[in-house]
């Protein structure tokens, strides 16, 4: 194995390692994305339940004062703020995932280019070995032919 091929192989291993790290980070970010989605869904469900309970009380005319109405408003506005925060967090995680995916795509392209170079160098090395072997065989053939 030539020094060029060894060097390219080392670079290929480094890029493989980088690609594996990026894959790990992408999985980690994807898990965070799923967690944030679950939390957002939970908050939206809680908000709907709160509004439905208030609607049921209003239908039965069990709202007796403005204090209960104020509590509903406070709860709904709190859920609304939390939902907006979760949406913003979800957006940030999506952007982070897209950035990591772009880095992984770049590493993948580099890996493919290095593999092509590695294959080309290996082919050239084998070709040079075959040419050298053929020259040796030709020399042996000519030197034996001269003796006969």
Backbone torsions as a table, in degrees:
resi	resn	phi	psi	omega
1	UNK	NA	127.3	-177.8
2	UNK	-74.7	164.9	-179.6
3	UNK	-67.5	-32.9	178.1
4	UNK	-63.8	-44.4	-179.2
5	UNK	-66.8	-38.3	177.2
6	UNK	-62.6	-43.2	-180.0
7	UNK	-63.5	-44.7	179.9
8	UNK	-65.2	-37.6	177.9
9	UNK	-63.7	-40.1	177.8
10	UNK	-64.0	-43.3	178.2
11	UNK	-61.8	-40.2	179.1
12	UNK	-62.6	-41.0	178.0
13	UNK	-65.1	-39.4	178.6
14	UNK	-63.5	-44.6	179.9
15	UNK	-65.6	-38.6	175.7
16	UNK	-58.4	-44.4	179.9
17	UNK	-62.8	-44.7	177.6
18	UNK	-60.5	-41.5	-179.8
19	UNK	-64.1	-41.2	177.5
20	UNK	-63.5	-41.4	177.5
21	UNK	-62.4	-42.6	178.8
22	UNK	-64.5	-38.9	177.2
23	UNK	-62.0	-41.4	177.7
24	UNK	-62.3	-45.0	179.5
25	UNK	-64.4	-37.9	178.7
26	UNK	-64.5	-43.5	177.6
27	UNK	-61.6	-41.4	-179.9
28	UNK	-63.2	-45.3	179.5
29	UNK	-66.3	-39.1	179.3
30	UNK	-62.7	-39.2	176.7
31	UNK	-63.8	-41.3	176.6
32	UNK	-62.5	-39.1	178.9
33	UNK	-61.7	-45.0	178.4
34	UNK	-64.0	-39.8	178.4
35	UNK	-63.2	-44.7	178.9
36	UNK	-63.7	-39.1	177.4
37	UNK	-63.0	-43.0	178.9
38	UNK	-61.8	-42.4	179.3
39	UNK	-64.4	-42.5	178.7
40	UNK	-62.6	-44.1	178.5
41	UNK	-60.8	-41.0	177.9
42	UNK	-62.3	-43.6	178.7
43	UNK	-64.3	-42.7	178.9
44	UNK	-63.4	-38.7	178.1
45	UNK	-65.3	-42.6	178.0
46	UNK	-61.4	-41.7	178.6
47	UNK	-62.9	-46.3	178.5
48	UNK	-59.9	-43.6	179.8
49	UNK	-62.2	-41.7	179.4
50	UNK	-62.8	-45.5	-179.9
51	UNK	-66.0	-39.7	178.5
52	UNK	-64.1	-43.1	178.3
53	UNK	-61.7	-41.5	178.2
54	UNK	-64.7	-40.3	178.5
55	UNK	-62.3	-39.6	178.5
56	UNK	-64.6	-41.8	178.3
57	UNK	-64.5	-39.3	-179.7
58	UNK	-66.8	-38.6	178.4
59	UNK	-64.5	-35.6	-179.9
60	UNK	-87.8	0.0	179.7
61	UNK	58.5	44.5	179.7
62	UNK	-101.2	7.6	176.1
63	UNK	-86.2	115.5	-172.8
64	UNK	-100.9	-23.2	-177.3
65	UNK	-150.9	175.5	-179.5
66	UNK	-72.0	-19.3	179.6
67	UNK	-63.0	-43.6	178.2
68	UNK	-64.9	-39.5	177.9
69	UNK	-65.0	-39.0	177.1
70	UNK	-64.3	-39.8	177.9
71	UNK	-62.7	-42.9	178.8
72	UNK	-61.7	-46.2	-179.8
73	UNK	-60.7	-44.6	179.4
74	UNK	-61.7	-45.2	-179.7
75	UNK	-63.8	-44.4	-179.0
76	UNK	-64.7	-41.3	-179.8
77	UNK	-69.3	-36.7	176.8
78	UNK	-63.7	-46.5	177.1
79	UNK	-61.1	-40.2	179.4
80	UNK	-61.0	-44.2	178.6
81	UNK	-64.7	-43.4	179.8
82	UNK	-64.0	-38.5	178.1
83	UNK	-64.1	-43.4	178.4
84	UNK	-63.0	-40.6	177.2
85	UNK	-62.8	-42.0	179.4
86	UNK	-66.7	-37.9	177.5
87	UNK	-63.8	-40.4	177.8
88	UNK	-65.1	-42.5	178.7
89	UNK	-63.9	-40.8	178.2
90	UNK	-62.2	-40.5	178.2
91	UNK	-64.3	-42.6	178.2
92	UNK	-62.5	-42.9	-179.3
93	UNK	-65.8	-38.8	177.5
94	UNK	-62.8	-42.9	178.3
95	UNK	-63.6	-41.3	178.0
96	UNK	-62.7	-41.2	178.2
97	UNK	-63.4	-43.3	178.5
98	UNK	-62.6	-40.2	179.3
99	UNK	-65.0	-44.3	179.1
100	UNK	-65.6	-37.3	178.6
101	UNK	-64.1	-39.6	177.9
102	UNK	-64.1	-41.2	177.0
103	UNK	-63.5	-40.4	179.1
104	UNK	-65.3	-41.3	178.2
105	UNK	-60.3	-41.6	178.6
106	UNK	-64.2	-43.5	178.2
107	UNK	-64.1	-37.6	178.3
108	UNK	-62.8	-44.2	178.7
109	UNK	-63.5	-42.0	177.4
110	UNK	-61.8	-42.7	-179.6
111	UNK	-60.8	-44.6	179.1
112	UNK	-63.3	-40.5	179.4
113	UNK	-65.6	-42.5	179.2
114	UNK	-65.8	-39.6	177.5
115	UNK	-61.9	-41.7	178.6
116	UNK	-63.2	-43.2	178.1
117	UNK	-64.1	-42.2	179.2
118	UNK	-61.7	-44.4	178.6
119	UNK	-64.2	-40.0	178.8
120	UNK	-63.9	-44.6	179.1
121	UNK	-64.7	-40.0	178.7
122	UNK	-64.3	-41.2	178.2
123	UNK	-63.0	-45.8	179.2
124	UNK	-62.0	-40.3	179.9
125	UNK	-64.3	-44.3	178.0
126	UNK	-64.2	-39.3	179.2
127	UNK	-63.2	-45.1	178.5
128	UNK	-62.4	-38.5	177.5
129	UNK	-64.5	-41.5	179.5
130	UNK	-66.4	-40.1	178.1
131	UNK	-63.3	-44.4	178.8
132	UNK	-62.9	-42.4	178.4
133	UNK	-63.6	-41.7	178.4
134	UNK	-64.4	-40.4	177.5
135	UNK	-61.2	-43.0	178.8
136	UNK	-63.6	-42.4	178.8
137	UNK	-64.7	-41.3	177.3
138	UNK	-62.1	-42.9	179.4
139	UNK	-61.9	-45.6	178.9
140	UNK	-62.3	-41.0	-179.4
141	UNK	-64.7	-43.8	178.9
142	UNK	-67.5	-39.5	-177.7
143	UNK	-71.1	-32.9	176.8
144	UNK	-73.7	-36.4	179.1
145	UNK	-65.3	-32.0	-179.3
146	UNK	-72.1	-29.1	-179.1
147	UNK	-76.1	-31.7	-176.2
148	UNK	-76.4	NA	NA
